[in-house]
Amino acid sequence: MNLTIEIEDQENYLFIKELLGRLEGVKIVKNDYETVEGLPISVFEKIEKYGESLKDEDMISKKDFFKFIDEEICRLNSQK
């Protein structure tokens, strides 16, 4: 199991690292990449790049999107 803890204060980091290091079976892995909402920034960069590559014919309207969602909800509810 993986757990990510983001600590903003450097003093707290050292305390938490020492505390977790005392627990059996805990391994501390330092990540050297910047994150946003727990995800590496590269993920957001790839999503942005993908978004820029989309063309108008790739899009659907908000109305069609919600129609599709409503149809899927009905389909899933009918399976119960």
C-alpha positions in Angstrom: 0.0 0.0 0.0 1.2 3.5 -0.9 0.5 6.6 1.1 1.5 10.1 0.1 1.9 12.8 2.8 2.5 16.4 1.8 4.2 18.4 4.6 4.7 22.1 4.1 6.8 22.9 7.1 10.4 21.6 7.0 10.5 21.2 10.8 7.5 18.9 10.7 8.9 16.9 7.8 11.9 15.8 9.9 9.7 14.9 12.8 7.2 12.9 10.7 10.1 11.2 8.8 11.7 10.1 12.1 8.3 9.0 13.5 7.4 6.9 10.4 10.9 5.5 10.2 10.3 3.9 13.6 7.3 1.9 12.3 8.0 -1.7 11.2 7.5 -2.2 7.4 7.4 1.5 6.6 9.7 2.7 3.8 10.2 6.4 3.1 10.5 7.3 -0.5 11.4 10.8 -1.4 9.9 12.2 -4.5 11.8 14.9 -6.2 9.0 16.2 -8.4 6.6 19.0 -7.9 2.9 18.0 -7.4 -0.5 19.7 -7.7 -3.3 18.1 -5.8 -1.2 15.0 -5.2 -0.4 14.4 -8.9 2.9 15.2 -10.6 2.9 18.4 -12.7 3.8 16.3 -15.7 0.3 14.8 -15.6 -1.3 18.2 -15.9 1.1 19.2 -18.7 0.1 16.1 -20.7 -3.6 16.8 -20.1 -3.1 20.4 -21.3 -1.2 19.2 -24.4 -4.0 16.8 -25.2 -6.6 19.5 -24.7 -4.7 21.8 -27.1 -4.7 19.0 -29.7 -8.5 18.6 -29.7 -10.5 19.9 -32.7 -14.0 21.1 -32.9 -15.2 17.7 -34.4 -13.8 16.0 -31.3 -16.1 18.0 -29.0 -19.7 17.5 -28.0 -22.1 20.1 -26.7 -22.9 20.5 -23.0 -26.5 19.5 -23.8 -25.4 16.3 -25.6 -23.0 15.5 -22.8 -25.7 15.6 -20.2 -28.1 13.7 -22.4 -25.5 11.0 -22.7 -25.0 11.0 -18.9 -28.8 10.7 -18.3 -29.1 7.8 -20.8 -26.2 6.0 -19.0 -27.8 6.5 -15.6 -31.1 5.1 -16.9 -29.3 2.2 -18.5 -27.4 1.4 -15.3 -30.5 1.8 -13.1 -32.4 -0.6 -15.4 -29.9 -3.3 -14.7 -30.7 -3.4 -11.0 
